[in-house]
Amino acid sequence: MASSMKFICVLGLVLLVGAVVDGAGECGRSSPDNEAMKLAPCAGAAQDSNAAVPGGCCSQIKRFSQNPKCLCAILLSDTAKASGVDPEVALTIPKRCNFANRPVGYKCGPYTLP
């Protein structure tokens, strides 16, 4: 009985570790906080809706726009909040970059992508 219980515990641990390694999160194998660091060029545009959006920011946002779940997780992450990102303003960046295939109307927490 003890050996079968031990086997079940080990199996559970392997499955749990496997889920983490396989990238069960919104952004795959990376956490939204880690991915938020890649959006450093967007800092000014994510705080001021009148600020110009740099090309480097649009390149990164385009990558994340293919996965709106990840984009939302990044923009609502602790790293983004600590950086002074205004989620409502940040969610306008794909539109301000003139992306035709952006996820319009996607619900991102209490916000909606324009």
N, C-alpha and C positions, 0 to 999 in steps of 0.2 A: 504494500500500500504506500509506504513512504517513497519507494522508487518511482511509482507512477505519479505521485504528487510532484516529485522533483522534476520528472519529465515534463509535466504540464506547465510548471513554472518556467522551465528553460524554454519550452516551445513558445510560451507567451512572450517572454523577453525577446526571443529571436524575431517573432512577428512584429513586435513593437519597434525594435531597432530597424527592421526591414522597412517598415512604413516610413520612418523618419529618413532613412537613406534614400528611398525611392522618391522622395520629394512630395510628401503628402500635403504640403502647404500651398497657399495661393500662388506662390512664385516658384514652385518646383523645389529644387534642392536648397535654394537660398532663402533666407528670411526676408520679409518686407523691410526690416530695419537695415539689413545689409544692402539691399537693392536701392533703398532711398539714398544711399551715399553716391550712387551713380547719377543722381539727379541734381548734383551740386550746381551745374550750369543753369539750372532752373530757379535758383533761390530767389532772385529779384522778381522774376515773372510770377512766382508762386505766392508772393506777398503783396503785389501791386498789379491790379488788372490793367493799368495803363502802361506798365513797363513793357519794353520790347522783349520778345522771346528770342534768345540767342539760337543760332543754328544748331549748336551742340546740344542744347536742351531739346529742340524738336527731334533731333536724331534719337535721343534716348527715349523720349516720350513715344515716338512712333513704334519703337520696339515693344514698349509696355502696353501700347494701345491694342496690340493684338491679343492681349490677355487682360481684359478690363477688371477681372477679379483681382489680379496681381496689382494693377495700377491703383485700384482703390485701397488695397491693403497697404501699399507704399505711402500713398498720400494721407492715410489715416494713422500711420505708424507713429510710434513714440519718437523716432528719429526725426521725422518730418515735423512733428509738433515742437520738439526741442529746437529745431532750426527756424522756427517762426513761420512755417508754412501755413497759409490760410487755405484750408481744403476747398472752400467754395471758389476761391480765386484760382487755385491750382488746377481744379477740374476744367477750367476754361482754356487751359494751355493747348490741348489737342485742337480745339476750334481755332485758337489764335495762330496755330501753326498751319492752318488751312488744310487739315487732313480730311480728305473726302470720305475715307472709310473708317471714321472714328465711331466708337460705340455710343451714338446719340441716344439719350433716354435711359442709359444704364443707371440703375440705382446703386449709389455708392454710399452706404450708411444713410444718413439723413439727407444726402445731396443727390442730384441727378446730373449726369454728364450732358452738357448742352450740345 
